[in-house]
Amino acid sequence: MKNTSLYALAFLLFLFPACSSDSSAGEAEEQTRQEEPTSPSDAVKQMEKAVEQMKSGKEIEVVDFRELKELMPNKLAGAKQVSSSGEKAGAMGLKIAQAEAEYEDGERSFELSIVDAGGMSTVISSTAAWADMELDRESDDGYERTTTIKGHKAFESYNSKTREGKVALIVADRFIVNIEGEGIQARDLERAIGDLKLQKLARLQ
């Protein structure tokens, strides 16, 4: 399984000390990044805000990852759950709880993850970069787009050539839900979303 959120946590903690480096280096780096689609100044502001929050000693509470594991359905789009795991990680007041599950059904397979970022916008931005974007792209092979699913901001992508797809949602401004599928049809993503208990997840505060 891919612990992308925990990698993001380690990455962010590595970057935070750099926010206090000399301004000339920061300005040079910002100028270099100005051509990138995301705003480096916004990212720096988010990191500085997170640093201040951590310096204040205010810890971000996240739910028990076992509660997230309980929300993993036994079947996802008809595929049976074959494994699950969960963990909690944190440092300097920044915490993340995560649960993951894998599903298989012949050639079809899915990976489902639910991450509690504790409302930390910096973590959400690093693990769901599409959250601040507007995208709608199609080709002969598939599509990728930002959208809204059941009232939640979401991202969808599918490639008919490779039969791979992904859907991700942000629930209650703190939970990040990711579904990745291989050997699937586009409609399987819709079925998978229907199997999620999103309302119950939103109530885990």
Secondary structure, 3 states (H helix, E strand, C coil): CCCHHHHHHHHHHHHHHHHHCCHHHHHHHHHHHCCCCCCHHHHHHHHHHHHHHHHCCCCCCCCCHHHHHHCCCCEECCEEEEEEEEEEEEECCEEEEEEEEEEEECCEEEEEEEEECCCCHHHHHHHCHHHHCCCEEECCCEEEEEEEECCEEEEEEEECCCCEEEEEEEECCCEEEEEEEECCCHHHHHHHHHCCCHHHHHCCC
